[in-house]
Amino acid sequence: MAKNETLRGPVSNLKYIEKTGRTMRYTEKAEDATIVNFEVDGRAIAAMSIDFPTITEGDDVEVTGVASRGGGMEAARLHNHTTGADWQFNPRSAARRSFFRGG
């Protein structure tokens, strides 16, 4: 069974990714993103961008998710302490798929 972990700290290295079929590319538009990647305390975090709240570099966030073998984390819940926004994704879905395959 996948292990859940929680991290809290400032957002850094924020990237929005748009996935079309098997093609992925970075986008500047958060509304076009299907995946959001960022770091908290030096740890890579990936989240599906389904109604994902706007976050910016430096926001104080708390992320709970499924740890991957490669050291990253699949976000299942995010609370932005800077803005008060909350976001939740089905953790069972996060456990079944991996943005960090091969790690």
C-alpha positions in Angstrom: 0.0 0.0 0.0 1.2 3.5 -0.8 2.5 5.6 2.0 1.0 9.1 2.5 3.3 12.0 3.6 2.8 15.6 4.4 5.1 18.5 3.6 4.9 22.2 4.3 6.9 25.1 3.0 7.3 27.7 0.3 6.6 26.8 -3.4 9.6 26.9 -5.7 10.4 25.8 -9.2 6.7 26.1 -10.3 5.9 24.7 -13.7 2.6 24.2 -15.6 2.5 21.3 -18.1 -0.1 20.8 -20.8 -0.6 17.2 -21.9 -2.1 16.5 -25.3 -2.2 12.8 -26.1 1.3 11.5 -25.4 2.9 14.9 -25.8 3.7 17.2 -22.9 4.9 20.7 -23.0 5.4 23.6 -20.5 2.8 26.3 -20.7 2.6 29.8 -19.1 -1.2 29.6 -18.8 -2.3 27.8 -15.6 -5.8 27.3 -17.1 -4.3 25.2 -20.0 -2.3 23.0 -17.6 -3.2 19.4 -17.0 -0.3 18.9 -14.6 1.4 21.2 -12.1 4.9 20.5 -10.9 6.6 22.4 -8.1 9.0 21.8 -5.2 8.4 22.1 -1.4 11.5 21.9 0.8 13.5 20.6 -2.2 11.1 17.8 -2.9 9.4 17.4 -6.3 5.6 17.5 -6.2 3.2 16.7 -9.1 -0.5 17.3 -9.1 -3.3 16.8 -11.6 -4.6 20.2 -12.6 -8.3 19.5 -12.1 -9.6 22.7 -10.5 -6.2 23.2 -9.0 -6.0 26.6 -7.1 -3.6 29.3 -8.3 -0.3 29.1 -6.6 2.7 31.3 -7.0 6.4 31.0 -6.2 6.9 31.5 -2.5 3.4 30.6 -1.3 3.3 28.8 2.0 1.7 25.4 1.2 1.0 22.2 2.9 0.8 19.2 0.6 -0.3 15.6 1.5 0.3 12.9 -1.1 1.6 9.6 -2.1 5.4 9.2 -2.0 7.0 7.6 -5.0 10.0 5.3 -5.2 12.0 8.0 -7.0 11.6 10.5 -4.2 8.8 12.7 -5.6 5.3 13.0 -4.3 1.9 12.7 -6.1 -0.3 15.4 -4.5 -3.6 14.3 -3.1 -4.4 17.4 -1.1 -3.0 21.0 -1.0 -3.7 23.8 1.4 -2.3 27.1 0.5 -1.7 28.9 3.8 -0.9 32.2 1.9 -4.3 32.4 0.1 -6.5 30.0 2.1 -7.2 27.9 -1.0 -7.8 24.1 -0.5 -7.6 21.4 -3.2 -8.2 17.7 -3.0 -7.7 14.9 -5.4 -8.6 11.2 -5.0 -5.5 9.7 -3.3 -6.4 6.2 -4.6 -6.0 7.6 -8.2 -2.7 9.2 -7.1 -1.5 5.8 -5.8 -2.4 4.0 -9.1 -0.6 6.3 -11.5 2.8 7.9 -11.3 4.3 11.1 -12.7 7.6 9.8 -11.5 7.8 6.4 -13.3 11.1 4.7 -13.5 12.4 6.4 -10.4 
